[in-house]
Amino acid sequence: MVQSFVGCWSQIAWYMFGEYCCYLTTLVTGLYNMSLFW
């Protein structure tokens, strides 16, 4: 019971972490491209 609960939360944490990294990478890439065009 406890293990499945922790496993569920760790999956959610990893998913949110992945989403955040993806968003951050997109943001940095976009800013980098903008700086190239300026």
N, CA and C atoms as an extended XYZ file, in Angstrom:
114
Properties=species:S:1:pos:R:3:atomname:S:1:resname:S:1:resid:I:1 pbc="F F F"
N         0.830       -1.193        0.000 N   MET     1
C         0.000        0.000        0.000 CA  MET     1
C         0.875        1.258        0.000 C   MET     1
N         1.808        1.311        0.940 N   VAL     2
C         2.675        2.488        1.041 CA  VAL     2
C         3.584        2.594       -0.182 C   VAL     2
N         4.099        1.439       -0.632 N   GLN     3
C         5.014        1.440       -1.771 CA  GLN     3
C         4.318        1.936       -3.038 C   GLN     3
N         3.077        1.495       -3.251 N   SER     4
C         2.357        1.927       -4.442 CA  SER     4
C         2.037        3.416       -4.354 C   SER     4
N         1.778        3.894       -3.133 N   PHE     5
C         1.487        5.319       -2.933 CA  PHE     5
C         2.715        6.163       -3.277 C   PHE     5
N         3.875        5.726       -2.766 N   VAL     6
C         5.129        6.435       -3.040 CA  VAL     6
C         5.475        6.352       -4.524 C   VAL     6
N         5.253        5.181       -5.109 N   GLY     7
C         5.538        5.006       -6.524 CA  GLY     7
C         4.686        5.929       -7.380 C   GLY     7
N         3.430        6.076       -7.005 N   CYS     8
C         2.521        6.966       -7.729 CA  CYS     8
C         3.019        8.402       -7.646 C   CYS     8
N         3.403        8.826       -6.451 N   TRP     9
C         3.873       10.205       -6.269 CA  TRP     9
C         5.186       10.450       -6.994 C   TRP     9
N         6.082        9.449       -6.988 N   SER    10
C         7.363        9.630       -7.672 CA  SER    10
C         7.138        9.739       -9.181 C   SER    10
N         6.146        9.007       -9.689 N   GLN    11
C         5.818        9.105      -11.114 CA  GLN    11
C         5.307       10.499      -11.444 C   GLN    11
N         4.445       11.047      -10.583 N   ILE    12
C         3.906       12.394      -10.795 CA  ILE    12
C         5.037       13.421      -10.744 C   ILE    12
N         5.939       13.243       -9.765 N   ALA    13
C         7.064       14.174       -9.625 CA  ALA    13
C         7.960       14.133      -10.860 C   ALA    13
N         8.258       12.933      -11.352 N   TRP    14
C         9.093       12.801      -12.542 CA  TRP    14
C         8.405       13.413      -13.756 C   TRP    14
N         7.087       13.233      -13.854 N   TYR    15
C         6.343       13.786      -14.987 CA  TYR    15
C         6.394       15.307      -14.969 C   TYR    15
N         6.156       15.902      -13.787 N   MET    16
C         6.185       17.358      -13.667 CA  MET    16
C         7.590       17.887      -13.933 C   MET    16
N         8.598       17.155      -13.446 N   PHE    17
C         9.990       17.539      -13.665 CA  PHE    17
C        10.310       17.522      -15.158 C   PHE    17
N         9.831       16.491      -15.852 N   GLY    18
C        10.057       16.382      -17.289 CA  GLY    18
C         9.365       17.502      -18.050 C   GLY    18
N         8.134       17.825      -17.653 N   GLU    19
C         7.392       18.905      -18.287 CA  GLU    19
C         8.125       20.230      -18.099 C   GLU    19
N         8.633       20.447      -16.876 N   TYR    20
C         9.338       21.686      -16.560 CA  TYR    20
C        10.619       21.801      -17.379 C   TYR    20
N        11.349       20.692      -17.492 N   CYS    21
C        12.589       20.695      -18.270 CA  CYS    21
C        12.292       20.964      -19.740 C   CYS    21
N        11.246       20.363      -20.248 N   CYS    22
C        10.855       20.560      -21.643 CA  CYS    22
C        10.499       22.022      -21.881 C   CYS    22
N         9.726       22.608      -20.954 N   TYR    23
C         9.324       24.007      -21.064 CA  TYR    23
C        10.540       24.923      -21.012 C   TYR    23
N        11.459       24.621      -20.076 N   LEU    24
C        12.653       25.437      -19.902 CA  LEU    24
C        13.534       25.372      -21.148 C   LEU    24
N        13.682       24.167      -21.702 N   THR    25
C        14.503       23.998      -22.900 CA  THR    25
C        13.910       24.772      -24.072 C   THR    25
N        12.590       24.712      -24.224 N   THR    26
C        11.916       25.436      -25.297 CA  THR    26
C        12.106       26.931      -25.132 C   THR    26
N        11.988       27.401      -23.887 N   LEU    27
C        12.131       28.824      -23.595 CA  LEU    27
C        13.544       29.305      -23.921 C   LEU    27
N        14.542       28.564      -23.465 N   VAL    28
C        15.941       28.938      -23.706 CA  VAL    28
C        16.249       28.919      -25.200 C   VAL    28
N        15.759       27.905      -25.894 N   THR    29
C        15.996       27.806      -27.334 CA  THR    29
C        15.352       28.978      -28.064 C   THR    29
N        14.136       29.335      -27.645 N   GLY    30
C        13.433       30.459      -28.257 CA  GLY    30
C        14.175       31.768      -28.034 C   GLY    30
N        14.650       31.982      -26.822 N   LEU    31
C        15.396       33.206      -26.516 CA  LEU    31
C        16.701       33.246      -27.298 C   LEU    31
N        17.357       32.109      -27.420 N   TYR    32
C        18.614       32.024      -28.160 CA  TYR    32
C        18.388       32.357      -29.633 C   TYR    32
N        17.314       31.830      -30.200 N   ASN    33
C        17.002       32.109      -31.601 CA  ASN    33
C        16.675       33.585      -31.792 C   ASN    33
N        15.944       34.166      -30.836 N   MET    34
C        15.604       35.584      -30.925 CA  MET    34
C        16.867       36.439      -30.878 C   MET    34
N        17.805       36.073      -30.006 N   SER    35
C        19.046       36.844      -29.887 CA  SER    35
C        19.854       36.740      -31.184 C   SER    35
N        19.740       35.614      -31.876 N   LEU    36
C        20.445       35.461      -33.145 CA  LEU    36
C        19.827       36.375      -34.197 C   LEU    36
N        18.509       36.476      -34.204 N   PHE    37
C        17.828       37.301      -35.198 CA  PHE    37
C        18.000       38.788      -34.916 C   PHE    37
N        18.128       39.160      -33.636 N   TRP    38
C        18.348       40.570      -33.311 CA  TRP    38
C        19.759       40.943      -33.720 C   TRP    38
